Amino acid sequence: MSDKNYQLKNNMLKQFNFEEEPIVKINWWKIRYKTWQITEKILKIATKAIISTIRAFLWLRKKIIRFCISKIKGYWFLLLLIILFLFSIVFIVKAVELNKKQQEIKELKQINKQQIKNTEDFIKENKNLKDKIKDLEKKASIKKQAVIASASYSTGWIKVGVLTDNVKQVIAKYSSTYGVDKNLVECIVANESSGRSDAVGDNGAAIGPAQYHLATFLGHRKQMGLSQEDLRTDIEASIQAMCWSISNGGIGNWTARWKCT
C-alpha cells in the first residue's frame, strides 16, 4: 500500500471515529478489579472466622475462671477434666496397640492355619507314597516269585526256591517213609528246582523236581524194585526216589546239598 493510500485510510477512520482493534482484546483493568474483589471477600471471611474463634476462646476462658473463682469445686472439676483427658489419651494409645496386636494375632493365625494345611498335605502325600511303596514292594515280590517259578534251568541250579504246599506234602510223606530229614529234602529241592516238575538243568540232562539224570533215576528205580519208566517229571516218583537215595547214602548225587548241610 502506498503512503498516499495509507494516509487517506487514516483520515477516513478519524472522520468516522473508527480505530483499528486487535483480534483479541483483554481488559486488564477489569481483571484486576475482579481479582481484588474476590481477594477482599476471602480476607474478610478469614478475618471474621479468626475473630470469632478468639472471642469464643476468650469467652470460654472467662467463664471457666469465673466458675473456678466462684466455686471451690471448680478446681477439682478442672483437675477431673485433665485426668479424663489424660485417660482418654491413654485409652486411645492402648486401643491402637490392641488393634495392632489383634492384627498381628490374626496374621499369625492365618500363617499357622496355612502351616497346618501344608503339614496335613505333607502327611497325606507321605501316606500316599508309603502306600505306593507297599504296592510296588508287593508287586515286586509277586514278580520275583513268578520269575523264580517260571525260571528255566538251562544249567546248574538256582539259589533260592519257593515250594508249593503240594510239594511240601509229598516231601513230608516220603521223608517220613524213608526216615530222612524233611527240612534237608525241602532245601535241596528248593535249590535244585523250586519243586517244579518242568524244571530243566545241566544243559537239559537233569529234569524234574529232583533234577535227576535219566540213568541215575532209572538205576534208583531198579534198586527200589519199581518199573523202568522215565517219571522224572512226576513229583511223587521223583521225590520218592530222592528220599530213598538219601536214606541210602546217595545225597552226593545233588550239588545243592552244599547249601543245605
C-alpha positions in Angstrom: 0.0 0.0 0.0 1.4 3.4 -1.0 1.8 6.3 1.5 -0.9 8.3 -0.2 -3.5 5.5 0.2 -2.4 4.8 3.8 -2.9 8.5 4.7 -6.3 8.5 3.0 -7.4 5.5 5.0 -6.4 7.1 8.3 -8.3 10.2 7.5 -11.4 8.2 6.8 -11.1 6.3 10.1 -10.7 9.5 12.1 -13.6 11.2 10.3 -16.0 8.3 11.4 -14.3 7.8 14.8 -13.1 4.3 13.9 -9.9 2.7 15.3 -8.1 -0.4 14.3 -8.7 -3.0 17.1 -6.8 -6.3 17.6 -8.5 -9.6 17.0 -8.5 -10.4 20.8 -8.7 -7.5 23.3 -8.0 -8.2 27.0 -9.5 -5.8 29.6 -6.7 -6.0 32.2 -8.3 -3.3 34.4 -11.5 -5.3 34.7 -9.5 -8.5 35.6 -7.5 -6.7 38.3 -10.7 -5.2 39.7 -12.4 -8.6 39.9 -9.3 -10.2 41.4 -9.2 -7.6 44.1 -12.9 -8.0 44.9 -12.5 -11.8 45.3 -9.4 -11.4 47.5 -11.1 -8.8 49.6 -14.0 -11.1 50.3 -11.8 -14.0 51.2 -9.8 -11.8 53.6 -13.0 -10.5 55.2 -14.3 -14.1 55.8 -11.0 -15.3 57.2 -10.7 -12.3 59.5 -14.3 -12.8 60.8 -13.6 -16.5 61.4 -10.3 -15.8 63.3 -12.0 -13.0 65.4 -15.0 -15.3 66.2 -12.6 -18.1 67.3 -10.6 -15.7 69.5 -13.8 -14.3 71.0 -15.2 -17.8 71.7 -11.9 -18.9 73.4 -11.8 -15.7 75.5 -15.5 -16.1 76.5 -14.8 -19.8 77.5 -11.7 -18.8 79.4 -13.6 -16.1 81.2 -16.4 -18.4 82.1 -14.0 -21.1 83.4 -12.1 -18.5 85.5 -15.3 -17.1 86.9 -16.5 -20.7 87.7 -13.3 -21.5 89.4 -13.3 -18.3 91.5 -16.9 -18.5 92.5 -16.8 -22.2 93.4 -14.1 -24.1 95.3 -15.1 -27.3 93.5 -14.2 -25.7 90.2 -10.5 -26.6 90.6 -11.4 -30.1 91.2 -13.6 -30.1 88.2 -10.6 -28.8 86.1 -8.4 -31.5 87.6 -11.0 -34.1 86.7 -11.2 -32.8 83.2 -7.4 -33.0 82.9 -7.4 -36.5 84.3 -10.2 -37.5 81.9 -8.2 -36.0 79.1 -5.1 -38.0 80.1 -7.1 -41.2 80.5 -8.6 -40.6 77.0 -5.1 -40.3 75.5 -4.0 -43.5 77.3 -7.2 -45.3 76.2 -6.6 -44.2 72.6 -3.0 -45.4 72.7 -4.0 -48.7 74.3 -6.8 -49.2 71.7 -4.3 -48.6 68.9 -1.8 -51.1 70.4 -4.6 -53.6 71.0 -5.8 -53.2 67.4 -2.2 -53.7 66.2 -1.8 -56.8 68.4 -5.2 -58.2 67.1 -4.0 -57.7 63.5 -0.7 -59.5 64.4 -2.6 -62.4 66.0 -4.9 -62.6 63.0 -1.9 -62.8 60.7 -0.2 -65.4 62.9 -3.4 -67.4 62.9 -3.5 -67.3 59.1 0.1 -68.3 58.9 -0.5 -71.1 61.4 -3.6 -72.3 59.5 -1.6 -72.4 56.3 1.2 -74.3 58.0 -1.3 -76.8 59.4 -2.7 -77.2 56.0 0.7 -77.7 54.5 1.5 -80.3 57.2 -1.7 -82.2 56.5 -1.0 -82.2 52.8 2.6 -83.4 53.5 1.3 -86.2 55.8 -1.3 -87.2 53.2 1.3 -87.2 50.5 3.7 -89.2 52.7 0.9 -91.7 53.3 0.2 -92.0 49.6 3.9 -92.5 48.9 4.1 -95.2 51.6 1.0 -96.9 50.1 2.6 -96.7 46.7 5.9 -98.1 48.0 4.0 -101.0 49.7 2.2 -101.7 46.4 5.4 -101.6 44.5 7.1 -103.9 47.0 4.2 -106.3 46.8 4.2 -106.3 43.0 8.0 -106.8 43.1 7.6 -109.7 45.5 4.9 -111.3 43.3 7.0 -110.7 40.2 10.1 -112.2 41.9 8.1 -115.3 42.9 6.7 -115.5 39.3 10.2 -115.2 37.9 11.5 -117.9 40.2 8.5 -120.1 39.5 8.9 -119.7 35.7 12.8 -119.9 35.6 14.3 -122.1 33.0 17.0 -124.3 34.4 19.4 -124.3 31.5 22.4 -125.1 33.7 23.1 -125.7 37.4 20.5 -124.8 40.0 19.1 -121.6 41.5 20.0 -120.3 44.9 16.5 -119.8 46.4 13.3 -121.6 45.5 9.7 -121.5 46.6 7.9 -124.8 47.3 4.2 -125.3 46.9 2.1 -126.9 49.6 1.7 -130.0 47.3 5.5 -130.5 47.0 5.9 -130.0 50.7 3.3 -132.6 51.5 5.0 -135.1 49.1 8.4 -134.4 50.7 6.9 -134.9 54.2 5.3 -138.1 53.1 8.4 -139.8 51.7 10.9 -138.3 54.1 8.9 -139.9 56.9 8.7 -143.2 54.9 12.5 -143.4 54.4 13.5 -141.7 57.6 15.3 -138.7 56.2 15.3 -135.1 57.4 12.3 -133.3 55.8 14.0 -129.9 56.1 17.1 -131.2 54.3 15.0 -132.6 51.4 13.0 -129.4 51.1 16.2 -127.3 51.0 17.7 -129.5 48.3 14.5 -129.5 46.2 14.1 -125.7 46.6 17.6 -125.0 45.4 17.5 -127.6 42.6 14.2 -126.8 41.0 11.8 -124.9 43.3 9.7 -128.1 43.2 8.7 -127.5 39.6 8.1 -130.7 37.6 9.1 -129.0 34.3 12.5 -127.7 35.6 15.4 -128.5 33.4 19.1 -128.2 34.3 22.6 -129.4 33.4 22.1 -128.4 29.8 19.0 -130.5 29.5 20.3 -133.6 31.3 18.7 -133.0 34.7 14.9 -133.0 34.7 12.0 -132.7 37.2 11.8 -131.5 40.8 14.7 -133.7 42.0 16.8 -132.8 38.9 17.5 -136.5 38.1 19.7 -137.6 35.2 17.9 -140.4 33.3 20.4 -143.2 34.0 20.6 -142.3 37.8 16.8 -142.2 38.1 16.3 -145.5 36.3 19.1 -147.1 38.4 17.4 -145.9 41.6 14.0 -147.1 40.4 15.6 -150.5 39.6 17.1 -150.8 43.1 13.8 -149.9 44.6 12.1 -152.6 42.6 10.0 -150.2 40.6 9.3 -150.1 36.8 11.9 -148.7 34.5 9.9 -145.6 33.3 11.1 -142.1 32.8 8.9 -140.5 35.5 11.4 -137.7 36.4 8.7 -135.0 35.8 6.3 -136.8 38.2 6.6 -135.1 41.6 5.8 -138.2 43.6 8.1 -140.6 41.7 11.0 -138.1 41.6 10.9 -137.1 45.3 10.3 -140.8 46.3 13.5 -141.8 44.5 15.4 -138.8 46.1 14.3 -139.7 49.6 15.2 -143.4 49.1 18.6 -142.4 47.7 19.4 -140.0 50.6 18.4 -142.7 53.1 20.9 -145.0 51.4 23.7 -142.5 51.5 23.2 -141.1 48.0 23.0 -137.4 48.9 26.1 -136.8 46.9 24.0 -137.0 43.7 22.7 -133.5 44.4 25.1 -130.5 44.2 22.7 -128.3 46.2 23.5 -130.3 49.3 26.3 -127.9 50.0 23.7 -125.2 50.6 21.7 -127.3 52.9 24.2 -129.2 55.1 
